[in-house]
Amino acid sequence: MSSFDFYVSPVPEEIWGVPMAGNTRFSWDYDNGRDQLLNLYQKGKDKQWDARSRIDWGLEVDPDDVAGLPEEFNPLSGSRIWDRMNRKERTAFTRHQGSWLFSQFLHGEQGALNVSARIVASAPDMDSKFYAATQTMDEARHVELFSRFLREKSGMYYPVNQDLAKLLAESLEDSRWDLPYLGMQVLIEGLALAAFGLFRDLSTNPLVKQLLAYVMQDEARHVAFGRLALKDHYSRLTSRERAEREEFVVEGCYLLRDRFKGTEVYEQLGLPLDVCMDHVENSEMYKLYQSLLFSRVVPCVKDIGLWGDRVRSAYSKMGILDNARGNLASLMKQDEDIAEAEDQVRHERELAARRQEVDEAIALGEEAPGSE
């Protein structure tokens, strides 16, 4: 079966063509490079892994509640619409909500795959090209595993969210070499990393926690790459050039905020969109959710020097300005530790399964005729 057989609604274009502008840049300096970027490149090589063998795909997932989130995290929890739903309607909503979420993860990773390949071509420095090449492999792996998760565990795809699609297109269409970095490495990857962390920590499903922990181990490096590659460049911008990048950041953050409202689910299920959005946007849970989603983006934007009045004002209106105090290095270390802990849990699970197989074989041998 084709992926198109799993979509809840027709995909407008089987192939979405985004025109790209700008130069492919060659560098003849093969020996010099920034130590931090070259160290990140080495780490990117050392941390490659296989989604088929590292993830325990045999773990069960309930397709009606793929993430196994607490009910209070349901965006409609406490609304009159939710209270009036019967069990069948609630189950349908939860299933669609989970499939929509992981579909957007999937489409975002394909966006990252294409943008990182673009960065390999457009980056002016060899050290950036080196690291972006390892990221391209990471993103291919992420597309592979999210696609498999949706097909085998959910059985349902949603088309790409249009706010995400718009930001992807704007990141690719601009001829300036740093815009793909800014759009993908800082904004899209930064928000995705926070979303992955939120669902990794709240999910009660072992496979989801494992999958997101391993993806985050890669994504933390990707955000660090964007930060390192852009910080020096942005320190040399003119005030006009910096203002243009800050305008891009503000527009991009509003698109990212709207991306996770999930309007497609309400429309697909025939729910009153205006009533649902009114509840979602005014709920305390959504305000907290929105703030947490920008916990990686805001400190990175500040660190690379795009911290003018317009950016700070927009972040204040969005209620996310306090995230500027976040420590990206500490968060990245935490992501590494959680992924390694998941490896240990998986190893212990495999050892327990082998012990059980041995015990069962011994028991069968003892029961066999003539075994005394």
C-alpha positions as CSV (number, residue, x, y, z in Angstrom):
1,M,0.0,0.0,0.0
2,S,1.0,3.6,-0.7
3,S,1.3,6.2,2.1
4,F,-1.5,8.1,0.3
5,D,-3.8,5.3,1.4
6,F,-3.3,6.3,5.0
7,Y,-4.1,10.0,4.8
8,V,-7.3,11.2,6.4
9,S,-7.8,13.7,3.5
10,P,-6.4,13.9,0.0
11,V,-2.9,15.4,-0.3
12,P,-3.2,18.3,-2.8
13,E,0.2,17.6,-4.5
14,E,2.0,14.3,-4.4
15,I,5.2,16.2,-5.0
16,W,5.5,19.7,-3.5
17,G,8.0,21.7,-5.5
18,V,9.6,24.6,-3.6
19,P,11.8,26.9,-5.8
20,M,15.2,27.6,-4.3
21,A,17.3,30.7,-4.8
22,G,21.0,31.4,-4.0
23,N,24.4,30.0,-4.8
24,T,26.0,26.6,-4.3
25,R,29.3,27.7,-2.6
26,F,32.6,25.9,-2.9
27,S,35.4,26.5,-0.4
28,W,39.0,25.7,-1.3
29,D,40.2,25.9,2.3
30,Y,40.1,22.3,3.5
31,D,42.3,22.7,6.6
32,N,40.9,25.5,8.7
33,G,37.7,25.4,10.8
34,R,36.1,26.4,14.0
35,D,37.0,24.0,16.8
36,Q,33.5,23.9,18.2
37,L,31.9,23.1,14.9
38,L,34.6,20.5,14.1
39,N,34.0,18.9,17.5
40,L,30.2,18.9,16.8
41,Y,31.0,17.2,13.4
42,Q,33.0,14.5,15.1
43,K,30.2,14.0,17.6
44,G,27.7,13.8,14.7
45,K,29.8,11.0,13.2
46,D,30.2,9.1,16.5
47,K,26.5,9.2,17.3
48,Q,25.1,7.8,14.1
49,W,22.6,4.9,14.7
50,D,20.2,2.6,12.9
51,A,16.5,3.2,13.5
52,R,15.7,-0.5,12.7
53,S,18.0,-1.9,15.3
54,R,18.2,0.7,18.1
55,I,14.4,1.1,18.6
56,D,12.4,-1.7,20.1
57,W,9.6,-1.8,17.4
58,G,8.0,-4.8,19.2
59,L,6.6,-2.6,22.0
60,E,2.9,-2.2,21.8
61,V,1.1,1.1,21.0
62,D,-2.6,1.8,21.4
63,P,-3.5,3.5,18.0
64,D,-6.4,5.3,19.8
65,D,-3.9,6.9,22.2
66,V,-0.5,6.6,20.7
67,A,1.3,8.8,23.2
68,G,-0.6,7.8,26.3
69,L,-0.8,11.4,27.6
70,P,-2.6,12.4,30.8
71,E,-6.2,13.4,30.1
72,E,-5.7,17.0,31.4
73,F,-3.2,17.4,28.5
74,N,-6.1,16.9,26.0
75,P,-6.6,20.3,24.4
76,L,-10.4,20.1,24.8
77,S,-10.3,18.9,28.4
78,G,-12.7,20.9,30.5
79,S,-14.7,22.2,27.6
80,R,-18.5,21.7,27.1
81,I,-17.7,20.0,23.7
82,W,-15.6,17.4,25.5
83,D,-18.1,16.9,28.3
84,R,-20.8,16.2,25.7
85,M,-18.8,13.6,23.8
86,N,-19.6,9.9,24.2
87,R,-16.8,7.4,24.5
88,K,-16.6,6.7,20.8
89,E,-16.3,10.4,19.9
90,R,-13.6,10.9,22.6
91,T,-11.7,7.9,21.3
92,A,-11.9,9.2,17.7
93,F,-10.6,12.6,18.8
94,T,-7.7,11.2,20.8
95,R,-6.7,9.0,17.8
96,H,-6.8,11.8,15.3
97,Q,-5.0,14.2,17.7
98,G,-2.1,11.7,18.1
99,S,-1.9,10.9,14.4
100,W,-2.0,14.6,13.5
101,L,0.8,15.4,16.0
102,F,3.2,12.6,14.8
103,S,2.3,13.5,11.1
104,Q,3.6,17.0,11.7
105,F,6.7,15.6,13.3
106,L,7.2,13.5,10.2
107,H,6.7,16.3,7.7
108,G,8.9,18.6,9.8
109,E,11.7,16.1,9.6
110,Q,11.4,15.8,5.9
111,G,11.6,19.6,5.8
112,A,14.8,19.4,7.9
113,L,16.2,16.7,5.6
114,N,15.8,19.0,2.6
115,V,17.0,22.2,4.3
116,S,20.1,20.5,5.8
117,A,21.0,19.2,2.3
118,R,20.6,22.8,1.1
119,I,22.9,24.0,3.8
120,V,25.6,21.6,2.6
121,A,25.5,23.3,-0.7
122,S,25.0,26.9,0.4
123,A,27.3,27.2,3.5
124,P,30.4,29.2,2.8
125,D,32.6,27.3,5.2
126,M,33.9,23.7,5.0
127,D,33.3,23.0,8.7
128,S,29.6,23.9,8.3
129,K,29.4,21.7,5.2
130,F,30.9,18.8,7.2
131,Y,28.4,19.0,10.0
132,A,25.4,19.6,7.8
133,A,26.2,16.4,6.0
134,T,25.9,14.4,9.2
135,Q,22.7,16.2,10.0
136,T,21.3,15.2,6.6
137,M,21.8,11.6,7.5
138,D,20.2,12.2,10.9
139,E,17.1,13.7,9.3
140,A,16.8,10.8,6.8
141,R,16.7,8.5,9.8
142,H,14.1,10.6,11.5
143,V,11.9,10.5,8.5
144,E,12.3,6.8,8.3
145,L,11.3,6.1,11.9
146,F,8.4,8.6,12.1
147,S,7.0,7.2,8.9
148,R,7.3,3.6,10.2
149,F,5.7,4.6,13.5
150,L,2.7,6.2,11.8
151,R,2.2,3.3,9.4
152,E,2.6,0.5,11.9
153,K,1.4,2.0,15.1
154,S,-1.1,4.6,14.2
155,G,-2.3,3.7,10.7
156,M,-3.3,7.3,9.9
157,Y,-1.5,10.3,8.3
158,Y,-2.4,13.9,8.2
159,P,-1.2,16.3,5.5
160,V,1.4,18.9,6.4
161,N,0.2,21.9,8.4
162,Q,0.2,25.0,6.3
163,D,1.9,27.2,8.8
164,L,4.8,24.7,8.9
165,A,4.8,24.5,5.1
166,K,4.9,28.3,4.8
167,L,8.0,28.6,7.1
168,L,9.7,25.7,5.2
169,A,9.1,27.5,1.9
170,E,10.4,30.8,3.2
171,S,13.5,29.2,4.6
172,L,14.3,27.6,1.2
173,E,13.2,30.3,-1.2
174,D,15.5,33.1,0.2
175,S,18.8,33.5,-1.6
176,R,20.7,34.6,1.5
177,W,22.8,31.6,2.7
178,D,22.0,32.1,6.4
179,L,18.2,32.1,6.1
180,P,17.9,28.3,5.9
181,Y,20.0,28.1,9.0
182,L,17.8,30.6,10.8
183,G,14.5,29.1,9.7
184,M,15.4,25.5,10.3
185,Q,18.2,25.2,12.8
186,V,17.0,27.9,15.2
187,L,13.2,28.1,14.7
188,I,11.8,24.9,13.4
189,E,14.3,22.5,15.0
190,G,14.3,24.5,18.2
191,L,10.5,24.3,18.5
192,A,10.5,20.6,17.5
193,L,13.1,19.8,20.1
194,A,10.9,21.4,22.8
195,A,7.8,19.6,21.6
196,F,9.7,16.2,21.5
197,G,10.9,16.8,25.0
198,L,7.4,17.7,26.3
199,F,5.9,14.5,24.8
200,R,8.9,12.4,25.8
201,D,8.5,13.4,29.4
202,L,4.7,13.2,29.5
203,S,4.1,10.0,27.5
204,T,3.3,6.8,29.3
205,N,4.1,4.6,26.2
206,P,7.6,3.1,26.3
207,L,8.1,3.1,22.5
208,V,7.2,6.8,22.2
209,K,9.5,7.7,25.1
210,Q,12.3,5.7,23.5
211,L,11.8,7.0,20.0
212,L,11.6,10.7,21.0
213,A,14.6,10.4,23.4
214,Y,16.8,9.1,20.5
215,V,15.6,11.7,18.1
216,M,16.2,14.4,20.6
217,Q,19.8,13.3,21.1
218,D,20.3,14.2,17.4
219,E,18.2,17.3,17.4
220,A,20.1,18.9,20.3
221,R,23.2,18.9,18.1
222,H,21.3,20.4,15.2
223,V,20.2,23.4,17.3
224,A,23.8,23.8,18.6
225,F,25.0,23.8,15.0
226,G,22.7,26.7,14.0
227,R,23.7,28.6,17.1
228,L,27.5,28.2,16.5
229,A,27.3,28.8,12.7
230,L,25.2,32.0,13.0
231,K,26.6,33.7,16.1
232,D,29.8,35.0,14.4
233,H,28.1,36.0,11.2
234,Y,25.3,38.0,12.9
235,S,27.8,40.0,15.0
236,R,29.0,41.5,11.7
237,L,25.6,42.5,10.3
238,T,24.5,46.0,9.6
239,S,21.6,47.4,11.6
240,R,19.4,47.0,8.5
241,E,20.5,43.4,7.9
242,R,19.9,42.5,11.5
243,A,16.4,44.1,11.4
244,E,15.5,41.9,8.3
245,R,16.5,38.8,10.2
246,E,14.6,39.9,13.3
247,E,11.5,40.4,11.2
248,F,11.9,36.9,9.8
249,V,12.2,35.5,13.4
250,V,9.1,37.3,14.6
251,E,7.0,36.1,11.6
252,G,8.4,32.6,11.9
253,C,7.6,32.3,15.6
254,Y,4.0,33.3,15.0
255,L,3.7,30.6,12.4
256,L,5.3,28.1,14.7
257,R,2.9,29.1,17.5
258,D,-0.1,28.5,15.2
259,R,1.3,25.3,13.8
260,F,0.6,23.4,17.0
261,K,-3.1,24.5,17.4
262,G,-4.1,21.4,15.4
263,T,-7.1,23.1,13.6
264,E,-7.0,20.3,11.0
265,V,-8.2,17.8,13.6
266,Y,-11.3,19.8,14.5
267,E,-12.1,20.4,10.9
268,Q,-11.6,16.7,10.0
269,L,-14.0,15.6,12.8
270,G,-16.6,18.3,12.0
271,L,-16.2,20.1,15.3
272,P,-17.0,23.8,15.6
273,L,-13.6,25.3,15.0
274,D,-14.3,28.8,16.5
275,V,-15.7,27.3,19.7
276,C,-12.8,24.8,20.0
277,M,-10.1,27.5,19.3
278,D,-11.7,29.8,21.8
279,H,-11.4,27.1,24.5
280,V,-7.9,26.1,23.5
281,E,-6.4,29.6,23.3
282,N,-7.8,30.6,26.7
283,S,-7.0,27.5,28.6
284,E,-4.2,27.6,31.2
285,M,-2.8,24.3,29.9
286,Y,-2.4,25.8,26.4
287,K,-0.6,28.9,27.7
288,L,1.8,26.7,29.6
289,Y,2.2,24.4,26.5
290,Q,2.9,27.4,24.3
291,S,5.5,28.7,26.7
292,L,7.2,25.4,27.0
293,L,7.3,25.0,23.2
294,F,9.6,28.0,22.9
295,S,12.0,27.0,25.7
296,R,14.7,26.2,23.2
297,V,14.0,28.9,20.5
298,V,14.0,32.0,22.7
299,P,17.5,31.6,24.3
300,C,19.0,30.6,21.0
301,V,17.6,33.7,19.3
302,K,19.0,35.8,22.1
303,D,22.4,34.0,21.9
304,I,22.9,34.6,18.2
305,G,22.3,38.3,18.6
306,L,18.8,38.8,17.2
307,W,17.5,40.5,20.3
308,G,16.2,43.9,19.2
309,D,13.1,45.7,20.4
310,R,10.8,44.0,17.9
311,V,11.8,40.5,18.9
312,R,11.5,41.2,22.6
313,S,8.2,42.9,22.2
314,A,6.8,40.0,20.1
315,Y,8.0,37.5,22.7
316,S,6.5,39.5,25.5
317,K,3.1,39.5,23.8
318,M,3.3,35.8,23.2
319,G,4.1,35.2,26.9
320,I,7.4,33.5,26.1
321,L,10.0,36.2,27.0
322,D,11.0,34.5,30.3
323,N,12.4,31.6,28.3
324,A,15.4,33.9,27.5
325,R,16.9,32.7,30.8
326,G,17.1,29.1,29.6
327,N,20.4,27.3,29.6
328,L,20.8,25.5,26.2
329,A,24.0,23.6,27.2
330,S,22.3,22.2,30.3
331,L,19.2,21.1,28.3
332,M,21.4,19.4,25.7
333,K,23.3,17.5,28.4
334,Q,20.0,16.4,29.8
335,D,18.8,15.2,26.4
336,E,22.0,13.1,26.1
337,D,21.6,11.6,29.6
338,I,17.9,10.6,28.9
339,A,18.8,8.9,25.6
340,E,21.6,6.9,27.3
341,A,19.2,6.0,30.1
342,E,16.8,4.7,27.5
343,D,19.6,2.5,26.0
344,Q,20.1,1.0,29.5
345,V,16.4,0.3,29.9
346,R,16.3,-1.3,26.5
347,H,19.4,-3.4,27.3
348,E,17.8,-4.6,30.6
349,R,14.6,-5.5,28.8
350,E,16.4,-7.6,26.3
351,L,18.4,-9.4,29.0
352,A,15.2,-10.1,30.9
353,A,13.6,-11.6,27.7
354,R,16.7,-13.8,27.1
355,R,16.6,-15.0,30.7
356,Q,12.9,-15.9,30.3
357,E,13.7,-17.8,27.1
358,V,16.5,-19.8,28.8
359,D,14.2,-20.5,31.8
360,E,11.5,-21.8,29.5
361,A,13.9,-24.0,27.6
362,I,15.2,-25.5,30.9
363,A,11.6,-26.1,32.1
364,L,10.7,-27.8,28.9
365,G,13.8,-30.0,29.1
366,E,12.9,-31.0,32.7
367,E,9.4,-32.0,31.6
368,A,10.5,-34.1,28.6
369,P,10.3,-37.9,29.0
370,G,13.6,-39.4,30.1
371,S,15.0,-36.1,31.3
372,E,15.7,-37.5,34.8
